[in-house]
Amino acid sequence: MTNQTLKRRTSSQTIMAFMLLIFGMIVVMVSLYMPPRGEIHPTVITVFGMMLVAAGTFMGIDLNFQLKKFVENHSDKRKEVSDEAL
């Protein structure tokens, strides 16, 4: 997988996660104005929680790719330093 493909995939996952968060917040805000006013129904909170989990999953996948790349780069540099020391 090329670096450009990884960046495109990462950014699309991040955008999708933020869109889910914003949509979830809008749903909660709209539910405040539906009868009975000022009360958020438990199903709305459940749906918002599911959206947070989905967004977290997208962000988790994003962070997992970034973490793997960081670990690979760090281990490569560490190997180079230990080879130079010999």
Secondary structure, 3 states (H helix, E strand, C coil): CCHHHHHHHHHHHHHHHHHHHHHHHHHHHHHHCCCCCCCCCHHHHHHHHHHHHHHHHHHHHHHHHHHHHHHHHHHHHHHHHHHHHC
